[in-house]
Amino acid sequence: MPAMVHLTRLGYNYIGKMYEENAGESFDSETNILIDKFHSAFERLNPSKKGDWLAVFSDIKKELNDDESDKRKRLCSECRPAF
């Protein structure tokens, strides 16, 4: 049985090929982030910041475009060392 069938049975959604004419509507062509999925996941995981998703999305896009690794502190600022 193909892996895709197993993954859909586990609750994953299959998203087919994305076309450039849908850029800006369903996905961001610069980052390949699915905008609707990001929006719904952000609001589900951050209920106290529901209106801030677009600002966070813009910040993430900017950080992904920065080449300097020290500018990517958002991705690990919550990390705690494991001992």
Phi and psi restraints in degrees (value plus and minus 20) as a CYANA .aco file:
   2 PRO   PHI     -82.9   -42.9
   2 PRO   PSI     129.5   169.5
   3 ALA   PHI     -80.0   -40.0
   3 ALA   PSI     -53.8   -13.8
   4 MET   PHI     -81.6   -41.6
   4 MET   PSI     -57.0   -17.0
   5 VAL   PHI     -86.1   -46.1
   5 VAL   PSI     -63.5   -23.5
   6 HIS   PHI     -82.2   -42.2
   6 HIS   PSI     -63.0   -23.0
   7 LEU   PHI     -85.8   -45.8
   7 LEU   PSI     -58.4   -18.4
   8 THR   PHI     -88.5   -48.5
   8 THR   PSI     -52.5   -12.5
   9 ARG   PHI     -88.7   -48.7
   9 ARG   PSI     -46.8    -6.8
  10 LEU   PHI    -101.7   -61.7
  10 LEU   PSI     -24.2    15.8
  11 GLY   PHI      88.4   128.4
  11 GLY   PSI     -20.9    19.1
  12 TYR   PHI     -96.4   -56.4
  12 TYR   PSI     129.8   169.8
  13 ASN   PHI    -123.0   -83.0
  13 ASN   PSI     116.1   156.1
  14 TYR   PHI    -106.8   -66.8
  14 TYR   PSI     108.5   148.5
  15 ILE   PHI    -136.3   -96.3
  15 ILE   PSI      96.4   136.4
  16 GLY   PHI     -88.8   -48.8
  16 GLY   PSI    -188.6  -148.6
  17 LYS   PHI     -80.8   -40.8
  17 LYS   PSI     116.3   156.3
  18 MET   PHI    -119.2   -79.2
  18 MET   PSI     115.1   155.1
  19 TYR   PHI    -123.9   -83.9
  19 TYR   PSI     128.8   168.8
  20 GLU   PHI     -80.1   -40.1
  20 GLU   PSI     -48.6    -8.6
  21 GLU   PHI     -90.2   -50.2
  21 GLU   PSI     -35.8     4.2
  22 ASN   PHI    -112.2   -72.2
  22 ASN   PSI     -18.7    21.3
  23 ALA   PHI     -81.3   -41.3
  23 ALA   PSI     115.4   155.4
  24 GLY   PHI      73.1   113.1
  24 GLY   PSI     -44.8    -4.8
  25 GLU   PHI    -114.3   -74.3
  25 GLU   PSI     -80.8   -40.8
  26 SER   PHI    -122.1   -82.1
  26 SER   PSI     -43.8    -3.8
  27 PHE   PHI    -170.0  -130.0
  27 PHE   PSI     137.9   177.9
  28 ASP   PHI    -112.6   -72.6
  28 ASP   PSI     100.2   140.2
  29 SER   PHI     -90.0   -50.0
  29 SER   PSI     -42.5    -2.5
  30 GLU   PHI     -96.3   -56.3
  30 GLU   PSI     -54.3   -14.3
  31 THR   PHI    -135.7   -95.7
  31 THR   PSI     -32.1     7.9
  32 ASN   PHI      41.7    81.7
  32 ASN   PSI       5.2    45.2
  33 ILE   PHI    -103.2   -63.2
  33 ILE   PSI     111.9   151.9
  34 LEU   PHI     -97.2   -57.2
  34 LEU   PSI      93.7   133.7
  35 ILE   PHI     -84.3   -44.3
  35 ILE   PSI     -67.5   -27.5
  36 ASP   PHI     -83.8   -43.8
  36 ASP   PSI     -61.5   -21.5
  37 LYS   PHI     -85.1   -45.1
  37 LYS   PSI     -62.3   -22.3
  38 PHE   PHI     -82.1   -42.1
  38 PHE   PSI     -65.7   -25.7
  39 HIS   PHI     -79.3   -39.3
  39 HIS   PSI     -70.6   -30.6
  40 SER   PHI     -87.5   -47.5
  40 SER   PSI     -59.1   -19.1
  41 ALA   PHI     -88.0   -48.0
  41 ALA   PSI     -60.4   -20.4
  42 PHE   PHI     -81.4   -41.4
  42 PHE   PSI     -65.6   -25.6
  43 GLU   PHI     -88.8   -48.8
  43 GLU   PSI     -52.0   -12.0
  44 ARG   PHI     -91.0   -51.0
  44 ARG   PSI     -59.3   -19.3
  45 LEU   PHI    -105.2   -65.2
  45 LEU   PSI     -40.4    -0.4
  46 ASN   PHI    -149.5  -109.5
  46 ASN   PSI      47.7    87.7
  47 PRO   PHI     -82.5   -42.5
  47 PRO   PSI     -44.3    -4.3
  48 SER   PHI    -101.9   -61.9
  48 SER   PSI     -28.7    11.3
  49 LYS   PHI    -143.6  -103.6
  49 LYS   PSI      18.6    58.6
  50 LYS   PHI     -77.3   -37.3
  50 LYS   PSI     -57.4   -17.4
  51 GLY   PHI    -101.7   -61.7
  51 GLY   PSI     -25.6    14.4
  52 ASP   PHI    -114.7   -74.7
  52 ASP   PSI     -15.7    24.3
  53 TRP   PHI     -82.8   -42.8
  53 TRP   PSI     -57.9   -17.9
  54 LEU   PHI     -89.5   -49.5
  54 LEU   PSI     -58.4   -18.4
  55 ALA   PHI     -85.8   -45.8
  55 ALA   PSI     -61.1   -21.1
  56 VAL   PHI     -86.5   -46.5
  56 VAL   PSI     -61.2   -21.2
  57 PHE   PHI     -80.1   -40.1
  57 PHE   PSI     -63.5   -23.5
  58 SER   PHI     -83.9   -43.9
  58 SER   PSI     -60.8   -20.8
  59 ASP   PHI     -83.1   -43.1
  59 ASP   PSI     -61.5   -21.5
  60 ILE   PHI     -84.6   -44.6
  60 ILE   PSI     -62.6   -22.6
  61 LYS   PHI     -79.3   -39.3
  61 LYS   PSI     -63.2   -23.2
  62 LYS   PHI     -83.9   -43.9
  62 LYS   PSI     -63.8   -23.8
  63 GLU   PHI     -85.4   -45.4
  63 GLU   PSI     -56.1   -16.1
  64 LEU   PHI     -88.4   -48.4
  64 LEU   PSI     -48.4    -8.4
  65 ASN   PHI    -100.9   -60.9
  65 ASN   PSI     -39.9     0.1
  66 ASP   PHI     -92.6   -52.6
  66 ASP   PSI     114.3   154.3
  67 ASP   PHI    -106.9   -66.9
  67 ASP   PSI     -37.8     2.2
  68 GLU   PHI    -101.4   -61.4
  68 GLU   PSI     107.7   147.7
  69 SER   PHI     -88.8   -48.8
  69 SER   PSI     -46.1    -6.1
  70 ASP   PHI     -93.1   -53.1
  70 ASP   PSI     -30.8     9.2
  71 LYS   PHI    -104.3   -64.3
  71 LYS   PSI     -27.9    12.1
  72 ARG   PHI    -117.1   -77.1
  72 ARG   PSI      22.4    62.4
  73 LYS   PHI     -91.4   -51.4
  73 LYS   PSI     -44.9    -4.9
  74 ARG   PHI     -78.9   -38.9
  74 ARG   PSI     -58.5   -18.5
  75 LEU   PHI     -88.8   -48.8
  75 LEU   PSI     -42.0    -2.0
  76 CYS   PHI    -151.1  -111.1
  76 CYS   PSI      -5.3    34.7
  77 SER   PHI     -88.3   -48.3
  77 SER   PSI     -44.1    -4.1
  78 GLU   PHI    -111.4   -71.4
  78 GLU   PSI     -24.5    15.5
  79 CYS   PHI     -88.3   -48.3
  79 CYS   PSI     120.9   160.9
  80 ARG   PHI    -139.9   -99.9
  80 ARG   PSI     117.2   157.2
  81 PRO   PHI     -86.4   -46.4
  81 PRO   PSI     118.4   158.4
  82 ALA   PHI    -115.9   -75.9
  82 ALA   PSI     107.5   147.5
